[in-house]
Amino acid sequence: MIFHTDVLIGYFRGNQKAKEFISGIPYRDRQVSSFCIMELVQGCRDRQEVRTVKEFIRDNFAGVIHPDDHISEKAISLLELHAGPDGLRTIDAFMAATALRADDTLAAANHKHFKKIAGLDIRRFALRRERVEWLPPVHEERSVKPQQELTLRGLGREGIRK
């Protein structure tokens, strides 16, 4: 399963449902796009938060998928079809193209831009705004050290501040 940035933002905000959702997927099946990591890093306030994001990804995801020519070409094609009528944005096009190329499911809270993309398997995550204690997901292969809660800036329509 490839995780969209919005699911991880929910986790970094301390959302219990996001923690449970991520934890419910076996470690070996958890992946992210490098674009997801870039969006998270872009929202970090300082180098410590960048380190925290990178450690979280390293400790909790089996793979990071980087775009290749096929993913880039598919993202362009998806934008041509869905940018105007469906509001698909560039990074979302890359994430959808990544899931299609990997023949994998895309887990996303905001699925409205993706629902008309042929062949894309979406697992909708219902993100509810709630505050909970910061706990990283624990998977069966190894335990993970707790991460500090982050207040990332600049991501999403409302930002992701507390």
N, C-alpha and C positions, 0 to 999 in steps of 0.2 A: 504494500500500500504506500502510495506517495502522499505525503502530507502537504497541504496548502499552508501558506504562512498564517492565515487567519486562525487555524487550529492551534498553532504554536504560540501565537499572540495570546490566545485564551489561556494557554498553560502558563505563560510568563506573567499573566495578570493574576494568577492564583486560582483559576477557575477549576473547581473540583471535577466537573464533567469532562473538561479537556484532559485532565490528568487520567481519569478513568478510561477515557476513549483511547488515549495513546497507550496506556498500560495494557489495555485489552487486546492489542495487536502484538503478536509475538515479535520479539526483537529482530529476528532474522528477516521479517517481512516489512520492517519499517524503513522507509527511504524518504529523502527530501531532494528537491532540485537545488542546484547551486543558486538559482535565482531566489529561492526561499531564504537561504542563508544571507544573501546580499540584502534582501529587504529587512531582515532582522538586524543585521549589522548597521544598516543605514539609520535605523531608529535608535541605536544605542547612544547614550549621552557621553560615555567616556570609554577609555581602553579597558577598564575592568569589566564593564558590561559586555564589550566585544569578546573578551576572554571567556566570560560566563556563557555566552551564546555558543561559542565554538566548543567549549567543553561539553555543554549539554548535547549538542549535535553529535560530537564524537562518542560520548558515552551512551547515547540512547537510540542511535539510528545505525542500521547495518550498512547503509550506503548513501552516498551523495551522487546524484546523477547530473553530469555536466552536459550541456548542449553540444550536439554534433551537427553535421550538415543536414541530416535527415530531420532532426528535431527543429532546427532553424527554418528549414523549408516548410515543414508542416505548420509551424507557428505563423509564418507569413500567410500561408493559405487560410488558416483559421481566422486571422485578422481580416483578410479580404472578405470572408463570408459573414463574420459575426461582429466586427468592430462597430459598425454603424447601428444595425438593427437590434443587436443584443447587448451592446455596451461592453464587449470583450476588450480588455486592455492588454498591452504588450506582455507584461509579466504573466498574466493569467493565460495568455495564448501559449507562452513557453511551457507553463506548468501542464496545461492540457496536452500539448504536443508531446511532452515528456511521458505522461501517463499512456498516451496512445502508442508511442514508440516502444515503451517497455511492456505493453499489453498488461497494464496494471490498473488498479483502482485509484482514483484521486479522492482523497478525503478533504472535504471543504465545508466550511460553515456557510459561506456565501456562494451558493451554487447557481444563482440566477443567470450568470453570464455563461455558464457551461451547459445548461440543460438542453440546448438545441444542437450541440456538437455530436454529430453522428459517430457512433462507436465508442464514445467515452463513457466509461463506467464511473459513476459518481457515488460516493458514500457521503451522504449529507450528515454533517455534524451540527446538532442544534446547540449553538453557543448561547448560553444564558449568562447575563451579567451577574456575577456574584463574587464575593470576596471570601477566600478560604486561606488556610495556612499553606505556605509554599512547601510542596513535596514533589520531588521528581518521580517520574514513573520508575517502577522497579520491574525488571524483566527476569525471566527464568535463568538466563545464562550467568548473570552477575548482578551484584547490587550496585547501586550508583550513589555517589556522594551527593548530599543535598546541595542545591544551588540557591543563591540568594534571589529574592524576587526582584524583577527588573521593572523599571518604568521607562519603556521605550518611547521615543518621541517620533512624531511625524508619520505614523503608519495608519492608514485607514481614514475614512471620512471624518471620524471624530477623534482621531489619534488614539493612543492606547494608554494614556495616563490614568492613574487611579481616579 
